[in-house]
Amino acid sequence: MEPPILEKVMADRHTDLPLHPSENRQNLRKMTAIMYSVKDEEVDWLVYCALAGGDLLSRDELSSRTGLDSSLMEPSLDRLSKAHLVERSGGSVRILALPEIMMRYHLASSEDLPYYLEDNVIRLRKRQGST
């Protein structure tokens, strides 16, 4: 089985660390310190790449693929969801296709449209004066 993506990234950045940090408690502490010093954008990219296969993944599967715990993964999923790049439903997450990204962004950023997106449903806006 391939090691989680985060371990690959960290191993590339810090060649003195083993690919599997659980082998040594001291290296595990080093790896944890490095993980928490990673920029939000790097964590987001890591999560996005892990989802790039297009599969609907549970949070546990995503955590296993990336090597991230929920304290790093949940804020990343929040940012990716707010940017209309991923969709969260229940305990699962999936990457959005480009047409979905464009449509969601367009619907979210245009107040003058006669429709809007709410809970993954396109709804018609009520016009002033109509009941």
C-alpha positions in Angstrom: 0.0 0.0 0.0 1.2 3.5 -0.9 2.0 5.8 2.0 -0.4 8.7 2.6 0.2 11.8 0.4 1.3 14.0 3.3 4.1 11.6 4.2 5.3 11.8 0.5 5.3 15.6 0.6 7.1 15.7 3.9 9.6 13.1 2.8 10.4 15.2 -0.3 10.8 18.4 1.8 12.7 16.8 4.7 14.8 14.0 3.4 16.2 13.2 6.9 12.7 11.9 7.9 11.6 8.4 7.2 8.7 7.8 4.9 6.8 6.1 7.7 7.3 8.3 10.8 5.6 5.8 13.1 8.9 3.8 13.1 10.4 6.2 15.5 8.7 8.4 18.2 11.2 11.2 17.9 10.7 11.4 14.1 6.9 11.3 14.7 7.2 14.4 16.9 9.3 16.1 14.2 6.7 15.2 11.6 3.9 16.6 13.7 5.7 19.8 14.2 6.3 20.1 10.5 2.7 19.3 9.7 1.4 22.1 11.9 3.8 24.6 10.3 2.5 23.9 6.8 0.5 26.8 5.2 -3.2 26.5 4.8 -2.8 26.6 1.0 -0.5 23.6 1.1 -3.0 21.6 3.2 -5.8 22.6 0.9 -3.9 21.5 -2.2 -3.0 18.2 -0.5 -6.7 17.5 0.3 -7.8 18.6 -3.2 -5.3 16.3 -4.8 -6.4 13.4 -2.6 -9.9 14.0 -3.9 -8.9 14.4 -7.5 -9.8 10.8 -8.4 -13.4 11.9 -8.4 -14.5 9.3 -5.8 -16.9 10.1 -3.0 -14.8 9.6 0.1 -15.7 9.4 3.7 -13.7 11.7 6.0 -11.9 8.6 7.4 -10.8 7.5 3.9 -9.7 11.1 3.1 -7.8 11.2 6.4 -6.1 7.9 5.5 -5.2 9.1 2.0 -3.7 12.4 3.2 -2.3 11.4 6.6 -4.1 14.5 8.1 -6.1 14.5 11.3 -9.4 16.2 11.6 -7.9 19.4 13.2 -6.1 20.1 9.9 -8.6 18.5 7.4 -11.9 20.0 8.6 -10.8 23.7 8.2 -9.3 22.8 4.8 -12.6 21.2 3.7 -14.4 24.3 4.9 -12.2 26.5 2.8 -12.5 24.2 -0.3 -16.3 24.1 0.1 -16.6 27.8 0.5 -14.5 28.2 -2.7 -17.0 25.9 -4.4 -14.3 23.2 -5.2 -15.7 20.3 -3.1 -19.1 19.2 -2.0 -19.7 17.8 1.5 -22.7 15.6 2.1 -23.2 13.8 5.4 -19.9 12.3 6.3 -18.6 12.2 2.7 -16.7 14.6 0.4 -16.3 14.7 -3.3 -14.5 17.0 -5.7 -16.7 19.1 -8.1 -16.3 19.0 -11.8 -15.4 22.2 -13.6 -19.0 22.9 -14.9 -20.3 22.5 -11.3 -17.6 24.8 -9.9 -18.5 27.5 -12.5 -22.2 27.2 -11.9 -21.9 27.3 -8.1 -19.6 30.2 -8.2 -21.9 32.1 -10.6 -25.0 31.4 -8.5 -23.3 32.4 -5.3 -21.8 35.6 -6.6 -24.7 37.0 -8.6 -27.4 38.6 -6.4 -29.4 39.8 -9.4 -30.1 36.4 -10.9 -33.7 35.2 -10.7 -32.5 31.9 -9.0 -30.0 30.8 -6.3 -28.5 27.6 -5.0 -29.6 26.3 -1.6 -28.7 22.9 -0.2 -27.7 21.8 -3.8 -31.1 22.8 -5.1 -31.5 25.6 -7.6 -34.4 27.7 -6.3 -36.3 30.6 -7.9 -36.0 33.9 -6.0 -39.2 35.6 -4.8 -39.5 39.0 -6.4 -40.6 41.9 -4.3 -44.3 42.4 -4.4 -45.1 38.8 -5.3 -46.5 36.3 -2.9 
